[in-house]
């Protein structure tokens, strides 16, 4: 699945949403998609739109309360076409098939970065 990546810049600088921690502190509008109950993982799925450049990001968060350091999130750019077919059940697959995505959380020892391919939510 392909993504579209807008070339929107602010004051000749890339938008802050293009960094792993760039959508913090209310700099986005969040639209709730639902809970992915596949294999009992209960992942929280939403679309976050950057207030500045208007990019849409698919955001997936999962945490297992019985396991320490299990919290993880993934975030990847999606276009309107993908947003229309997105469900909580297909969100992990969509993220795994994007050109790249950001990741972070306690599962990664508090670090975050950019990767591609399979996301680990189970």
PASEBA-1860 file (N, C-alpha, C; in nm, 3 decimals):
! residues 122
1> XXXXXXXX> 0.083/-0.116/0.000/0.000/0.000/0.000/0.088/0.123/0.000 ~ 0.062/0.217/-0.083/0.144/0.337/-0.092/0.090/0.446/-0.001 ~ 0.175/0.541/0.029/0.132/0.657/0.106/0.156/0.780/0.024 ~ 0.091/0.888/0.061/0.123/1.016/0.003/0.193/1.096/0.110 ~ 0.296/1.166/0.071/0.369/1.247/0.167/0.370/1.389/0.116 ~ 0.292/1.474/0.179/0.286/1.613/0.138/0.421/1.678/0.162 ~ 0.454/1.776/0.080/0.579/1.848/0.095/0.558/1.978/0.170 ~ 0.456/1.983/0.252/0.423/2.103/0.325/0.534/2.139/0.422
9> XXXXXXXX> 0.576/2.265/0.414/0.676/2.316/0.505/0.619/2.439/0.573 ~ 0.671/2.469/0.690/0.630/2.586/0.764/0.755/2.670/0.785 ~ 0.752/2.792/0.739/0.870/2.881/0.748/0.995/2.813/0.691 ~ 0.978/2.748/0.577/1.087/2.679/0.508/1.149/2.564/0.588 ~ 1.080/2.515/0.687/1.125/2.401/0.767/1.021/2.290/0.755 ~ 1.064/2.162/0.758/0.966/2.053/0.757/0.874/2.064/0.879 ~ 0.751/2.027/0.862/0.655/2.032/0.972/0.703/1.942/1.087 ~ 0.673/1.983/1.209/0.715/1.906/1.326/0.652/1.767/1.331
17> XXXXXXXX> 0.540/1.747/1.262/0.478/1.614/1.265/0.564/1.509/1.196 ~ 0.665/1.555/1.121/0.753/1.461/1.051/0.866/1.408/1.140 ~ 0.858/1.431/1.269/0.950/1.369/1.363/0.869/1.274/1.452 ~ 0.932/1.172/1.508/0.857/1.071/1.585/0.772/1.129/1.697 ~ 0.820/1.233/1.764/0.743/1.292/1.874/0.673/1.420/1.832 ~ 0.655/1.439/1.703/0.601/1.563/1.649/0.453/1.587/1.668 ~ 0.376/1.490/1.706/0.232/1.511/1.727/0.200/1.504/1.875 ~ 0.265/1.586/1.951/0.237/1.588/2.095/0.171/1.720/2.132
25> XXXXXXXX> 0.132/1.731/2.253/0.087/1.858/2.312/-0.031/1.919/2.238 ~ -0.122/1.839/2.188/-0.243/1.890/2.125/-0.222/1.954/1.989 ~ -0.116/1.918/1.920/-0.088/1.975/1.788/-0.159/1.898/1.677 ~ -0.265/1.828/1.713/-0.337/1.747/1.615/-0.483/1.735/1.654 ~ -0.563/1.701/1.556/-0.703/1.667/1.577/-0.714/1.517/1.567 ~ -0.771/1.454/1.667/-0.780/1.308/1.670/-0.922/1.262/1.641 ~ -0.932/1.164/1.552/-1.060/1.100/1.521/-1.051/0.955/1.562 ~ -1.138/0.914/1.651/-1.139/0.778/1.704/-1.189/0.681/1.599
33> XXXXXXXX> -1.115/0.571/1.578/-1.158/0.466/1.485/-1.218/0.351/1.564 ~ -1.149/0.305/1.670/-1.203/0.197/1.752/-1.095/0.115/1.818 ~ -1.138/0.006/1.879/-1.050/-0.087/1.949/-1.033/-0.212/1.863 ~ -0.908/-0.247/1.834/-0.877/-0.369/1.760/-0.870/-0.484/1.859 ~ -0.970/-0.569/1.858/-0.977/-0.681/1.952/-0.917/-0.809/1.896 ~ -0.853/-0.801/1.779/-0.793/-0.917/1.715/-0.697/-0.985/1.811 ~ -0.710/-1.114/1.829/-0.625/-1.195/1.917/-0.615/-1.139/2.059 ~ -0.719/-1.069/2.104/-0.722/-1.017/2.240/-0.625/-0.904/2.268
41> XXXXXXXX> -0.582/-0.832/2.165/-0.480/-0.729/2.189/-0.537/-0.594/2.230 ~ -0.659/-0.562/2.197/-0.726/-0.438/2.238/-0.644/-0.313/2.205 ~ -0.599/-0.306/2.082/-0.523/-0.190/2.036/-0.614/-0.072/2.008 ~ -0.571/0.046/2.047/-0.647/0.168/2.027/-0.606/0.230/1.892 ~ -0.704/0.252/1.806/-0.679/0.300/1.671/-0.745/0.437/1.651 ~ -0.667/0.531/1.599/-0.721/0.664/1.570/-0.650/0.722/1.448 ~ -0.710/0.825/1.392/-0.646/0.905/1.287/-0.616/1.039/1.350 ~ -0.492/1.082/1.337/-0.451/1.212/1.390/-0.412/1.301/1.273
49> XXXXXXXX> -0.474/1.419/1.269/-0.443/1.513/1.162/-0.366/1.630/1.221 ~ -0.250/1.658/1.163/-0.165/1.768/1.208/-0.238/1.901/1.189 ~ -0.237/1.985/1.293/-0.300/2.116/1.283/-0.231/2.206/1.181 ~ -0.102/2.186/1.159/-0.025/2.276/1.075/-0.028/2.238/0.927 ~ 0.014/2.116/0.894/0.026/2.078/0.752/-0.091/1.994/0.703 ~ -0.177/1.949/0.794/-0.298/1.872/0.762/-0.272/1.728/0.719 ~ -0.148/1.677/0.737/-0.124/1.535/0.710/-0.211/1.451/0.802 ~ -0.254/1.335/0.750/-0.329/1.240/0.830/-0.235/1.127/0.871
57> XXXXXXXX> -0.239/1.093/0.997/-0.155/0.986/1.052/-0.243/0.879/1.113 ~ -0.219/0.755/1.075/-0.283/0.641/1.141/-0.202/0.614/1.268 ~ -0.269/0.613/1.381/-0.202/0.593/1.510/-0.258/0.466/1.575 ~ -0.168/0.379/1.620/-0.206/0.252/1.683/-0.130/0.241/1.814 ~ -0.202/0.221/1.924/-0.140/0.205/2.056/-0.191/0.077/2.120 ~ -0.100/0.000/2.177/-0.138/-0.120/2.251/-0.047/-0.136/2.372 ~ -0.105/-0.189/2.479/-0.031/-0.212/2.603/-0.093/-0.332/2.674 ~ -0.009/-0.415/2.732/-0.056/-0.532/2.805/-0.026/-0.510/2.952
65> XXXXXXXX> -0.132/-0.485/3.031/-0.115/-0.449/3.172/-0.040/-0.553/3.253 ~ -0.049/-0.679/3.214/0.018/-0.786/3.290/0.166/-0.801/3.254 ~ 0.213/-0.725/3.155/0.354/-0.730/3.114/0.417/-0.592/3.129 ~ 0.526/-0.584/3.203/0.593/-0.455/3.213/0.662/-0.423/3.081 ~ 0.675/-0.297/3.053/0.736/-0.246/2.931/0.674/-0.306/2.804 ~ 0.542/-0.311/2.802/0.475/-0.366/2.684/0.406/-0.258/2.600 ~ 0.402/-0.135/2.648/0.334/-0.028/2.576/0.409/0.013/2.451 ~ 0.337/0.020/2.340/0.399/0.060/2.215/0.299/0.132/2.126
73> XXXXXXXX> 0.348/0.223/2.047/0.264/0.293/1.951/0.336/0.297/1.816 ~ 0.254/0.309/1.714/0.303/0.320/1.576/0.222/0.429/1.510 ~ 0.286/0.503/1.419/0.218/0.612/1.351/0.272/0.624/1.209 ~ 0.181/0.623/1.109/0.221/0.635/0.969/0.126/0.723/0.891 ~ 0.180/0.788/0.789/0.101/0.878/0.705/0.006/0.797/0.617 ~ -0.119/0.841/0.613/-0.218/0.780/0.524/-0.285/0.889/0.442 ~ -0.341/0.849/0.330/-0.415/0.943/0.246/-0.564/0.921/0.266 ~ -0.645/1.002/0.197/-0.791/0.993/0.211/-0.844/0.857/0.169
81> XXXXXXXX> -0.785/0.798/0.066/-0.830/0.667/0.019/-0.813/0.560/0.126 ~ -0.699/0.560/0.191/-0.675/0.463/0.298/-0.765/0.494/0.418 ~ -0.782/0.621/0.449/-0.868/0.659/0.562/-1.011/0.608/0.542 ~ -1.057/0.603/0.417/-1.193/0.558/0.388/-1.211/0.408/0.412 ~ -1.106/0.329/0.394/-1.119/0.184/0.411/-1.068/0.136/0.547 ~ -1.013/0.229/0.626/-0.956/0.195/0.756/-1.061/0.147/0.854 ~ -1.032/0.036/0.920/-1.112/-0.012/1.033/-1.014/-0.046/1.144 ~ -1.064/-0.063/1.263/-0.975/-0.103/1.372/-0.912/-0.240/1.345
89> XXXXXXXX> -0.984/-0.327/1.275/-0.933/-0.461/1.249/-0.822/-0.464/1.143 ~ -0.821/-0.370/1.048/-0.717/-0.373/0.945/-0.606/-0.271/0.968 ~ -0.611/-0.197/1.077/-0.514/-0.091/1.104/-0.371/-0.143/1.114 ~ -0.349/-0.253/1.186/-0.213/-0.308/1.201/-0.157/-0.351/1.066 ~ -0.240/-0.412/0.984/-0.195/-0.454/0.851/-0.162/-0.334/0.763 ~ -0.246/-0.231/0.768/-0.219/-0.110/0.691/-0.086/-0.049/0.733 ~ -0.065/-0.033/0.864/0.062/0.023/0.912/0.182/-0.061/0.867 ~ 0.168/-0.192/0.872/0.277/-0.281/0.831/0.310/-0.269/0.683
97> XXXXXXXX> 0.214/-0.225/0.604/0.233/-0.216/0.460/0.267/-0.076/0.410 ~ 0.275/0.022/0.498/0.315/0.156/0.457/0.463/0.157/0.421 ~ 0.505/0.257/0.344/0.647/0.270/0.309/0.734/0.279/0.433 ~ 0.685/0.349/0.536/0.757/0.363/0.662/0.658/0.409/0.769 ~ 0.700/0.399/0.895/0.619/0.444/1.007/0.711/0.481/1.123 ~ 0.658/0.560/1.215/0.728/0.590/1.339/0.684/0.488/1.443 ~ 0.767/0.469/1.545/0.733/0.380/1.656/0.789/0.436/1.785 ~ 0.735/0.391/1.897/0.787/0.433/2.027/0.713/0.365/2.140
105> XXXXXXXX> 0.752/0.397/2.263/0.687/0.343/2.382/0.781/0.264/2.470 ~ 0.727/0.218/2.582/0.809/0.146/2.680/0.862/0.014/2.626 ~ 0.793/-0.046/2.532/0.839/-0.170/2.468/0.975/-0.149/2.403 ~ 0.999/-0.027/2.356/1.125/0.009/2.292/1.217/0.085/2.389 ~ 1.195/0.061/2.519/1.276/0.122/2.626/1.270/0.275/2.621 ~ 1.152/0.327/2.586/1.130/0.471/2.583/1.188/0.541/2.462 ~ 1.249/0.466/2.374/1.306/0.525/2.253/1.201/0.526/2.142 ~ 1.223/0.607/2.042/1.135/0.609/1.927/1.219/0.628/1.803
113> XXXXXXXX> 1.158/0.596/1.690/1.231/0.606/1.565/1.142/0.583/1.445 ~ 1.207/0.554/1.335/1.137/0.533/1.209/1.177/0.396/1.155 ~ 1.080/0.323/1.102/1.105/0.188/1.054/1.012/0.159/0.938 ~ 1.021/0.037/0.887/0.929/-0.010/0.784/0.899/-0.155/0.809 ~ 0.792/-0.201/0.749/0.757/-0.342/0.760/0.667/-0.373/0.878 ~ 0.670/-0.497/0.917/0.581/-0.553/1.019/0.586/-0.474/1.150 ~ 0.467/-0.443/1.204/0.461/-0.386/1.337/0.424/-0.499/1.434 ~ 0.470/-0.488/1.557/0.452/-0.596/1.654/0.353/-0.551/1.761
121> XX> 0.231/-0.604/1.750/0.124/-0.562/1.840/0.065/-0.679/1.919 ~ 0.107/-0.800/1.891/0.054/-0.917/1.963/0.157/-0.974/2.058
END
